[in-house]
Amino acid sequence: MVVTKAISAAEFKATCLEVLDTVSRTGHGIIVTKRGKPVVRVAPLVEKPKNIVGALRGLVTISGDLMSPIDADWDALKR
C-alpha cells in the first residue's frame, strides 16, 4: 500500500517544480491541503499506448508448445 504524502498549499507554492519532479520520478501522488483540508491531488501522468496491438510486447513469455494437443480430458467435452 502506498501512503500518499500531504503538503500545505503554501509549501506547494514554494516548491511546485520540485514537487512535480518528485511525483514524476517516484510515481507517487501528493495531496495539497488548504487549512488542513485536502484540496487537490497531484498524480503522475500515465500515458496509454498509442496502439493496443503490441502494447504487451516484451511482457509475456511463451513457454512450451501452444498448438499441440494436451493429453487431458475436459469435463466440457463429456456429456
C-alpha positions in Angstrom: 0.0 0.0 0.0 1.3 3.4 -1.0 0.9 6.2 1.6 0.2 9.5 -0.1 2.1 12.5 1.3 0.1 15.6 2.1 1.6 19.1 1.9 0.1 22.6 2.5 -0.8 24.9 -0.3 1.9 27.3 0.9 4.6 24.6 0.8 3.4 23.5 -2.7 3.5 27.1 -3.9 7.1 27.5 -2.7 8.3 24.1 -4.1 6.0 23.5 -7.0 8.6 22.5 -9.6 10.4 20.2 -7.1 7.2 18.5 -6.1 6.3 17.9 -9.8 9.7 16.4 -10.4 9.4 14.2 -7.3 5.9 13.0 -8.4 7.1 12.2 -11.9 10.3 10.4 -10.6 8.7 8.3 -7.9 5.2 7.7 -9.4 3.6 8.6 -6.0 0.9 11.3 -5.8 0.8 14.1 -3.4 -2.3 15.7 -1.8 -2.2 19.5 -1.4 -4.2 20.8 1.6 -5.6 24.2 2.4 -6.1 24.9 6.1 -5.7 21.2 6.8 -8.4 20.0 4.3 -7.5 18.2 1.1 -8.0 20.4 -2.0 -6.2 18.7 -4.9 -4.2 15.6 -5.7 -1.1 15.9 -7.9 -0.6 12.5 -9.5 1.8 11.2 -12.2 0.5 11.1 -15.7 0.2 7.5 -17.0 0.4 7.5 -20.8 -1.7 5.0 -22.6 -0.1 3.2 -25.6 -1.0 4.7 -28.9 -1.9 1.3 -30.3 -3.2 -1.6 -28.4 -1.5 -4.0 -30.8 1.9 -4.7 -29.4 1.3 -2.9 -26.1 2.3 -6.0 -24.1 5.4 -6.8 -26.3 8.2 -8.0 -24.1 5.9 -8.6 -21.1 4.6 -12.1 -22.0 6.7 -15.2 -22.1 5.5 -18.3 -24.0 6.9 -21.5 -22.6 6.2 -24.7 -24.4 4.2 -25.6 -27.5 0.8 -23.8 -27.6 -0.5 -25.5 -30.7 -0.1 -29.2 -29.9 -3.0 -31.0 -28.1 -2.7 -31.9 -24.5 -3.5 -35.4 -23.1 -6.1 -34.2 -20.6 -9.9 -34.8 -21.0 -12.1 -31.7 -20.5 -15.3 -32.0 -18.5 -17.0 -29.7 -21.0 -16.5 -32.4 -23.7 -18.2 -35.1 -21.7 -22.0 -35.4 -21.7 
